[in-house]
Amino acid sequence: MDQLNLSSQSNLSKPVTVGEWVITFIICAIPIVGFIMLFVWAFGSDQNPSKKSWAQASLIMFVIGIILAILLITLIGVSFMSMFNR
């Protein structure tokens, strides 16, 4: 019974501390380095599961933001072109 509890506890990872999150956010604020580190944290095998999930969600939101920005720029461009072609 004790072995069962020990094996289930070893599968749990320790929580990410506030200090680690602060360092993570500071690293992400650096333009190129932050983007590369998101990939390292998202797809690295030795990462904390909560940081890994956060990095994956951040990358998904980044892609959604890029797609929405492209659509908005296209819409504005088409609107201006239609105004000047009259």
N, C-alpha and C positions, 0 to 999 in steps of 0.2 A: 504494500500500500504506500509506503514512504517512497519507494522507487517511482511509482506512478506520479506522485506529486512532484518529485524532483524533475522527472522528464518533462512534465507539462510546464513547469516553471522555467526550464532551460529554453523552451521554445519561445517564451515571451521575451521581448526586447525591453530594455530599460527606456523609460520615456525621455524625450528630448527636453533638455532643460531650457529655461528662459534665456540663459546666456548663449546657448548654442543657437537658438532661434534668432537672437539679435545678430550674432555673427553671420548666420545664414542670410538674413535680410541685407546686411551691409555688403556681403559678397555679391548678392544679386543686384545691388544698386550700381555696381561697376559695369559699364555697358557691355563689352565683349566677354569679359571674364564671367559675369553673371549668367549670360546666356549659355556659355559652355558648361558652367557648373550645374545648370539645370539639367542638362543631358547626363552629366556624370551622376548626379543624385537620382535622377529618374530611372536610369538603366544600369546603375552599378549594383553588383550583387551583394556587397558588404554594407549596404546602407540601412539605416533605421527604417522600418516599414512606414512610419508616419511621415518622415521626411521624403521618402521615396514617393508616396502617394501625393504629397503636396507638390513635389516637383513635376510629377506627371500631370496633375491638374493645372499647374501654372503653364506648362507647355501647351496644353489643350486650349486654355484661355488665350494664350498668345496667338495661336493659329486662328481661333475664332475672331480675335481682334484684327488680325491682318486681313482676313477675308471680308469682314465688315468694312474696314477702311478702303479696300479696293472697290467694293461695291459702291460706297458713298462717293469716292472720287470719280468713278465711272458715271454715276448718276449726275453729279454736278457738271462733269465735262459734257455730257450729252445735253443737259439743260442749257448750258452756255452756247453750245454749238447750234442748237435749235433757235436760240434767240438771235444769233448773228446771221443765220441763213435766211431770214425772212426778208 
